[in-house]
Amino acid sequence: MFRALVTAGVTAALLIGPAAPAPAATTSEVAGAYLQITADGASTSPGFEGATHAFAALAAIYDVTGDPDQRRTADELLDYILRQRPNHMNTDIALQMLRSPYLQGDARLQANLDSYLTSLLDLYATRPDTVLRSGDIRTLSGRAELLVGYARYLEQRSGDPARIQAADTAARAILDRLAALQYTRQEAVQLFRNDRYVGAFPHFVAGDDGNMGTWDVEHWAPAMLSLDQYAAVRALALGYGRFHATAYNNAAASGTRHLLGTTQIDPELVYAGAPAGFPLDGATYQIGEETGEHPYLITYGWSPNAIAQMGTTLQAVRDSLVMVPQSSAWQAAYWRGTPPRSVLAPGLFWLGLEEKVRYTHRFIEATQLPVAADFPWLDLERTTFPGTGDDPIRRDGWYDGSGRGAMSAVYSRLAMTGYVQSGGHDADMLNRAAHWWERMVVRS
């Protein structure tokens, strides 16, 4: 039912307008960065949080471009961040550090990374249930992904074998928990009357089975909880790549199912019901029997941050050589419909994943502002995009998407880090994006 509206050639043609000039050299001191540009064009909430997002984005960009001006701004942002919080570290920046030559070169961050992992390993050793049965799925998944990556990072540097073993032990416990939390078809129907959630994961992880909190997901597709789902699938795929446990392969394969319909766009696939619009506002999602179940974010919503993060998950599934099991019993429990041959044949499945990753790259490149005046979805009544983005404030960045015309640092950072993490390497696009981030920096 899809109509292909965006192809590699078309998306390139949609990028219009001159690149913004690089900011003039300055000797003023970084004093933070803005957290958001509102739909009416106001830059808001300058400070520490915005600086952390700007730093992460510029670090990712610099790892591809090697541009010295970008490095200089990133260095200034890092100095500001560590002046404010000398021990600053979190799961997101720790994961980025494990794959970033630039970040690994900073001794302060290296010390903070080691301290952060020590705290996590100590927490698991002394209070495992706090790690395994509290908080949300993204926290649980992020810890698993971090521990898997950290153990590999230590191995590459001939690190302490006991510390590597501790990281592996904690990672496997979390991955086992993730696999156990995944919904079977029977559970999805019993809990939500919605078999689209076969292979999906709960939002919260408390108790034996986790839960969705107050959300009524009967009429939702898993894509409406996209970042939750991506993180869990990515962690399981990477866990399979390290430990080669069948349970991790099977869970990652099932979680990939609803990410498969991602290479075509149909602007007529929108929400129905009252109110119309973003699903968390109560709209009902209408979808047929597509190959996959992920048109939401690539129709009128076009949320670049989620598309980029989806690319990281698909790349992890591909790199880890995850395969879809051919067992009829497994498919009956963990698959919706019948897997097509292209999914059951490993080589074809991996080629398909590679194409979908390339699609996510084209998507990010095509939706960078400004876009053409007739760009799909700009005129839909259900969106609030304030225009093509061809102005000094918005140019070179991205709208938040999902019908929202604001531009937030957190979503834009997810778009940049996800694009680079999944192998995106359009240096011209990244250089333009760096101009937007540099304009977000506040100087005193």
C-alpha positions as CSV (number, residue, x, y, z in Angstrom):
1,M,0.0,0.0,0.0
2,F,3.0,2.3,0.2
3,R,3.9,4.8,-2.5
4,A,7.6,5.6,-2.7
5,L,8.0,9.3,-2.4
6,V,11.5,9.7,-1.3
7,T,14.4,8.1,-3.1
8,A,18.1,8.8,-3.0
9,G,17.9,11.1,-5.9
10,V,14.8,12.9,-4.8
11,T,16.0,13.4,-1.3
12,A,19.2,15.1,-2.5
13,A,17.1,17.4,-4.6
14,L,15.1,18.5,-1.6
15,L,18.1,20.1,0.1
16,I,18.0,23.7,-0.9
17,G,19.4,27.0,0.2
18,P,23.0,28.0,0.8
19,A,24.9,26.7,3.8
20,A,25.1,29.1,6.7
21,P,28.5,30.8,7.0
22,A,30.8,29.6,9.8
23,P,30.6,31.8,12.9
24,A,33.3,34.4,13.3
25,A,36.2,33.5,15.5
26,T,35.7,34.6,19.1
27,T,37.7,34.6,22.3
28,S,34.6,34.8,24.5
29,E,34.0,31.9,27.0
30,V,31.3,29.2,26.5
31,A,28.5,29.7,29.1
32,G,26.2,26.9,28.0
33,A,24.0,26.2,25.0
34,Y,20.3,26.6,24.2
35,L,18.0,23.7,24.9
36,Q,15.3,24.5,22.3
37,I,14.2,26.7,19.5
38,T,10.5,27.1,19.8
39,A,8.1,26.9,16.9
40,D,7.9,30.7,16.8
41,G,11.7,31.0,16.6
42,A,12.7,31.8,20.2
43,S,15.9,30.3,21.6
44,T,15.2,29.1,25.1
45,S,16.7,27.5,28.3
46,P,20.4,28.3,27.8
47,G,22.7,26.4,30.2
48,F,24.3,23.1,31.1
49,E,21.9,20.6,29.6
50,G,22.0,22.2,26.2
51,A,25.8,22.2,26.4
52,T,25.9,18.5,27.0
53,H,23.8,17.9,23.9
54,A,25.8,20.3,21.8
55,F,29.0,18.7,22.9
56,A,27.9,15.2,22.1
57,A,26.6,16.2,18.6
58,L,29.8,18.2,17.7
59,A,31.9,15.3,19.0
60,A,30.1,12.9,16.7
61,I,30.4,15.3,13.7
62,Y,34.1,15.9,14.3
63,D,34.8,12.1,14.4
64,V,33.6,12.1,10.7
65,T,34.8,15.5,9.4
66,G,38.0,16.2,11.4
67,D,37.2,19.9,11.1
68,P,39.5,21.9,13.5
69,D,36.8,24.5,14.2
70,Q,34.4,21.9,15.3
71,R,37.0,20.4,17.5
72,R,37.7,23.7,19.1
73,T,34.1,24.3,19.9
74,A,33.7,20.8,21.3
75,D,36.7,21.3,23.4
76,E,35.3,24.6,24.8
77,L,32.0,22.9,25.5
78,L,33.7,20.0,27.3
79,D,35.8,22.4,29.4
80,Y,32.6,24.2,30.4
81,I,30.8,21.0,31.3
82,L,33.6,19.7,33.4
83,R,34.0,23.0,35.2
84,Q,30.3,22.8,36.2
85,R,30.5,19.0,37.0
86,P,34.0,17.6,37.1
87,N,32.7,14.0,37.4
88,H,30.2,14.3,34.5
89,M,29.3,11.0,32.9
90,N,26.1,9.2,31.9
91,T,25.2,6.2,29.8
92,D,24.7,8.1,26.6
93,I,28.1,9.8,26.6
94,A,29.8,6.7,27.9
95,L,28.4,4.7,25.0
96,Q,29.5,7.4,22.6
97,M,32.9,7.5,24.1
98,L,33.4,3.8,23.5
99,R,33.2,4.4,19.7
100,S,34.7,7.9,19.5
101,P,38.5,8.4,19.0
102,Y,38.1,12.0,19.9
103,L,36.4,11.4,23.2
104,Q,38.7,8.6,24.1
105,G,41.6,11.0,23.9
106,D,40.5,13.1,26.9
107,A,42.0,11.8,30.1
108,R,39.3,13.5,32.2
109,L,36.5,11.7,30.4
110,Q,38.5,8.4,30.6
111,A,38.7,8.7,34.4
112,N,35.0,9.6,34.6
113,L,34.1,6.6,32.4
114,D,36.0,4.2,34.7
115,S,34.4,5.7,37.8
116,Y,30.9,5.5,36.2
117,L,31.4,1.8,35.3
118,T,32.8,1.0,38.8
119,S,29.6,2.5,40.3
120,L,27.4,0.4,38.0
121,L,29.3,-2.8,38.6
122,D,29.2,-2.2,42.4
123,L,25.5,-1.5,42.2
124,Y,24.9,-4.8,40.4
125,A,27.2,-6.7,42.8
126,T,25.4,-5.4,45.9
127,R,21.8,-4.7,44.7
128,P,21.2,-6.7,41.5
129,D,17.4,-6.3,41.7
130,T,17.8,-2.5,41.6
131,V,19.5,-2.9,38.3
132,L,17.2,-5.6,36.9
133,R,13.8,-4.6,38.3
134,S,13.6,-0.9,38.6
135,G,13.3,2.0,36.2
136,D,12.5,1.9,32.5
137,I,13.5,-0.3,29.7
138,R,15.8,2.2,28.2
139,T,17.8,2.4,31.4
140,L,18.0,-1.4,31.5
141,S,18.9,-1.7,27.9
142,G,21.5,1.1,28.0
143,R,23.3,-0.6,30.9
144,A,23.4,-3.8,29.0
145,E,24.8,-2.2,25.9
146,L,27.3,-0.2,27.9
147,L,28.6,-3.3,29.8
148,V,29.0,-5.2,26.5
149,G,30.9,-2.4,24.9
150,Y,33.0,-1.7,28.0
151,A,34.1,-5.3,28.2
152,R,35.2,-5.3,24.6
153,Y,36.9,-1.9,25.1
154,L,38.9,-3.3,28.0
155,E,39.9,-6.4,26.0
156,Q,41.2,-4.2,23.2
157,R,43.4,-2.5,25.7
158,S,44.6,-5.6,27.7
159,G,42.5,-4.4,30.6
160,D,42.0,-6.2,34.0
161,P,40.6,-9.7,33.3
162,A,38.6,-9.6,36.5
163,R,36.9,-6.3,35.6
164,I,36.1,-7.7,32.1
165,Q,34.5,-10.8,33.7
166,A,32.5,-8.6,36.1
167,A,31.2,-6.5,33.1
168,D,30.3,-9.7,31.2
169,T,28.5,-11.2,34.2
170,A,26.4,-8.2,34.8
171,A,25.7,-7.7,31.0
172,R,24.5,-11.3,30.7
173,A,22.1,-10.9,33.7
174,I,20.6,-7.8,32.1
175,L,20.4,-9.4,28.7
176,D,18.6,-12.4,30.2
177,R,16.2,-10.0,31.9
178,L,15.5,-8.2,28.6
179,A,14.8,-11.4,26.7
180,A,12.5,-12.5,29.4
181,L,10.5,-9.2,29.3
182,Q,9.8,-9.5,25.6
183,Y,6.1,-10.1,24.8
184,T,5.0,-13.3,23.1
185,R,1.9,-13.1,20.9
186,Q,-0.2,-14.6,23.7
187,E,1.0,-12.0,26.2
188,A,0.4,-9.1,23.7
189,V,-3.2,-10.2,23.1
190,Q,-4.0,-10.9,26.7
191,L,-2.4,-7.7,28.1
192,F,-3.2,-5.2,25.3
193,R,-5.7,-6.9,22.9
194,N,-3.0,-5.8,20.4
195,D,-0.9,-8.5,18.7
196,R,1.3,-5.8,17.1
197,Y,3.2,-5.9,20.4
198,V,4.5,-9.4,19.9
199,G,8.3,-9.1,20.1
200,A,8.0,-5.7,21.8
201,F,9.1,-4.7,25.3
202,P,7.4,-3.0,28.3
203,H,8.1,0.6,29.2
204,F,8.8,-0.1,32.9
205,V,10.7,-3.2,34.2
206,A,9.4,-3.5,37.7
207,G,8.0,-6.9,38.9
208,D,8.3,-10.1,37.0
209,D,6.8,-8.9,33.7
210,G,7.3,-5.2,33.6
211,N,4.4,-2.9,32.6
212,M,3.3,0.1,30.4
213,G,2.5,2.3,33.3
214,T,-0.6,4.4,32.6
215,W,-0.4,4.1,28.8
216,D,-3.2,2.3,27.1
217,V,-1.5,0.9,24.0
218,E,-4.4,-1.1,22.6
219,H,-4.4,1.1,19.5
220,W,-0.7,1.9,19.4
221,A,2.0,0.4,17.2
222,P,5.3,-0.3,18.8
223,A,6.8,2.6,16.8
224,M,4.9,4.9,19.2
225,L,7.4,3.8,21.8
226,S,10.2,3.8,19.3
227,L,13.2,4.7,21.4
228,D,12.3,2.2,24.1
229,Q,12.1,-0.6,21.5
230,Y,15.2,0.4,19.6
231,A,17.4,0.4,22.7
232,A,16.2,-3.1,23.8
233,V,16.7,-4.7,20.3
234,R,20.1,-3.0,19.9
235,A,21.3,-4.2,23.3
236,L,20.2,-7.8,22.6
237,A,21.8,-7.8,19.1
238,L,25.1,-6.5,20.5
239,G,24.8,-9.1,23.3
240,Y,24.4,-11.8,20.8
241,G,27.4,-10.5,18.9
242,R,29.5,-10.9,22.1
243,F,28.1,-14.0,23.7
244,H,26.5,-15.9,20.8
245,A,23.6,-16.9,23.0
246,T,20.6,-18.2,21.0
247,A,18.2,-16.5,23.3
248,Y,19.7,-13.1,22.5
249,N,19.6,-13.8,18.7
250,N,16.0,-14.8,18.9
251,A,14.9,-11.9,20.9
252,A,16.7,-9.4,18.7
253,A,15.2,-11.1,15.6
254,S,11.7,-10.8,16.9
255,G,12.2,-7.2,18.0
256,T,13.4,-6.4,14.5
257,R,10.1,-7.5,12.9
258,H,8.2,-4.2,13.3
259,L,11.2,-2.2,11.9
260,L,11.1,-3.8,8.5
261,G,8.7,-1.5,6.6
262,T,11.1,1.4,6.4
263,T,12.1,2.2,2.8
264,Q,8.9,3.9,1.4
265,I,6.8,6.8,2.5
266,D,3.1,7.4,2.2
267,P,1.9,10.8,3.4
268,E,-1.7,9.5,3.4
269,L,-0.9,7.1,6.2
270,V,-1.8,9.4,9.1
271,Y,-3.7,9.1,12.3
272,A,-7.4,8.8,12.6
273,G,-9.6,9.6,15.6
274,A,-10.0,12.4,18.0
275,P,-7.9,14.2,18.6
276,A,-5.9,13.8,15.4
277,G,-2.2,14.0,15.5
278,F,0.6,12.7,17.7
279,P,-0.3,9.3,19.2
280,L,0.4,10.3,22.8
281,D,-2.4,12.9,22.3
282,G,-4.9,10.0,22.1
283,A,-5.1,9.3,18.4
284,T,-5.7,5.8,17.0
285,Y,-3.2,4.4,14.6
286,Q,-4.5,2.9,11.4
287,I,-2.3,0.3,9.7
288,G,-2.7,-2.6,7.3
289,E,-0.7,-5.7,6.8
290,E,2.6,-4.2,5.6
291,T,5.8,-6.1,5.5
292,G,6.8,-4.3,8.7
293,E,5.0,-2.1,11.1
294,H,7.0,1.1,11.1
295,P,5.5,3.6,8.7
296,Y,4.5,6.0,11.6
297,L,7.8,7.8,11.9
298,I,8.3,7.9,8.2
299,T,4.9,9.3,7.2
300,Y,3.7,12.7,8.3
301,G,5.6,12.4,11.5
302,W,9.1,12.3,10.0
303,S,10.9,12.4,13.4
304,P,14.6,12.5,12.4
305,N,15.9,11.6,15.9
306,A,13.9,8.3,15.9
307,I,14.8,7.5,12.3
308,A,18.5,7.9,13.1
309,Q,18.3,5.8,16.3
310,M,16.4,3.1,14.3
311,G,19.5,3.0,12.0
312,T,21.7,2.2,14.9
313,T,19.5,-0.7,15.9
314,L,19.4,-2.1,12.3
315,Q,23.1,-1.7,12.0
316,A,23.7,-3.6,15.3
317,V,21.4,-6.4,14.1
318,R,23.3,-6.6,10.8
319,D,26.8,-6.4,12.4
320,S,26.0,-9.1,14.9
321,L,24.7,-11.4,12.2
322,V,21.3,-11.9,13.9
323,M,19.2,-14.4,12.0
324,V,15.4,-15.0,12.1
325,P,14.7,-18.5,13.4
326,Q,12.9,-20.8,11.1
327,S,11.2,-22.8,13.8
328,S,7.4,-22.8,13.4
329,A,6.9,-22.9,17.1
330,W,9.1,-19.9,17.7
331,Q,7.4,-18.0,14.9
332,A,4.0,-18.8,16.3
333,A,5.0,-17.3,19.6
334,Y,7.3,-14.4,18.6
335,W,6.2,-13.3,15.1
336,R,3.1,-11.6,13.7
337,G,2.0,-13.1,10.4
338,T,4.4,-15.2,8.3
339,P,8.0,-14.1,7.8
340,P,8.8,-13.5,4.1
341,R,11.5,-15.4,2.5
342,S,13.7,-12.3,2.4
343,V,13.7,-12.4,6.2
344,L,14.2,-16.1,6.6
345,A,17.2,-16.2,4.3
346,P,20.1,-14.8,6.3
347,G,22.0,-13.2,3.4
348,L,18.9,-11.5,2.0
349,F,17.8,-10.4,5.5
350,W,21.2,-8.8,6.0
351,L,21.1,-7.1,2.6
352,G,17.7,-5.8,3.5
353,L,19.0,-4.4,6.8
354,E,21.8,-2.6,4.9
355,E,19.4,-1.0,2.6
356,K,17.2,0.2,5.5
357,V,20.2,1.7,7.2
358,R,21.1,3.5,4.0
359,Y,17.5,4.7,3.9
360,T,17.8,6.2,7.4
361,H,20.9,8.1,6.2
362,R,19.0,9.5,3.2
363,F,16.1,10.5,5.5
364,I,18.4,12.5,7.8
365,E,20.1,14.1,4.8
366,A,16.8,15.0,3.2
367,T,15.0,16.5,6.2
368,Q,17.8,18.9,7.2
369,L,16.5,22.4,6.9
370,P,15.8,24.1,4.7
371,V,13.5,21.9,2.7
372,A,11.5,22.6,-0.5
373,A,8.3,24.6,-0.2
374,D,6.4,21.6,-1.5
375,F,8.1,19.1,0.8
376,P,5.7,16.3,1.8
377,W,3.8,16.9,5.0
378,L,4.5,20.6,5.4
379,D,1.0,21.5,4.5
380,L,-0.9,18.8,6.3
381,E,-3.4,20.1,8.8
382,R,-2.0,17.8,11.4
383,T,1.4,19.4,11.5
384,T,2.7,22.6,13.1
385,F,5.9,23.1,11.1
386,P,6.4,26.8,10.8
387,G,7.8,26.8,7.3
388,T,10.7,25.5,5.2
389,G,13.4,26.4,7.8
390,D,15.2,28.8,5.4
391,D,16.0,31.4,8.1
392,P,19.2,32.1,10.1
393,I,17.8,30.5,13.3
394,R,16.6,27.2,11.8
395,R,18.8,26.7,8.8
396,D,21.0,23.5,8.9
397,G,19.0,21.9,11.8
398,W,16.0,19.6,12.1
399,Y,12.4,20.0,13.3
400,D,11.5,17.7,16.1
401,G,9.0,16.0,13.9
402,S,5.8,14.1,14.8
403,G,4.0,17.3,13.6
404,R,6.0,19.5,16.0
405,G,7.8,22.6,14.7
406,A,10.1,23.1,17.7
407,M,13.8,22.2,17.4
408,S,15.2,20.6,20.6
409,A,18.8,20.0,21.4
410,V,18.1,16.5,22.7
411,Y,16.3,15.3,19.6
412,S,18.8,16.9,17.3
413,R,21.7,15.3,19.3
414,L,20.0,11.9,18.9
415,A,19.7,12.5,15.1
416,M,23.4,13.4,14.9
417,T,24.9,10.7,17.1
418,G,22.6,8.1,15.6
419,Y,23.4,9.0,12.0
420,V,27.2,8.8,12.7
421,Q,26.9,5.6,14.8
422,S,25.1,3.8,12.0
423,G,27.8,4.8,9.5
424,G,26.4,8.0,8.0
425,H,29.3,10.0,6.5
426,D,28.0,12.9,4.4
427,A,30.6,15.4,5.5
428,D,28.9,18.4,3.7
429,M,25.6,17.7,5.6
430,L,27.5,17.3,8.9
431,N,29.4,20.5,8.3
432,R,26.2,22.4,7.8
433,A,24.7,20.8,10.9
434,A,27.8,21.9,12.9
435,H,26.9,25.5,12.0
436,W,23.5,25.1,13.6
437,W,25.1,23.7,16.7
438,E,27.6,26.4,16.9
439,R,24.8,29.0,16.8
440,M,23.2,27.2,19.7
441,V,26.3,27.8,21.9
442,V,26.0,30.6,24.4
443,R,29.1,32.7,25.1
444,S,29.7,35.3,27.8
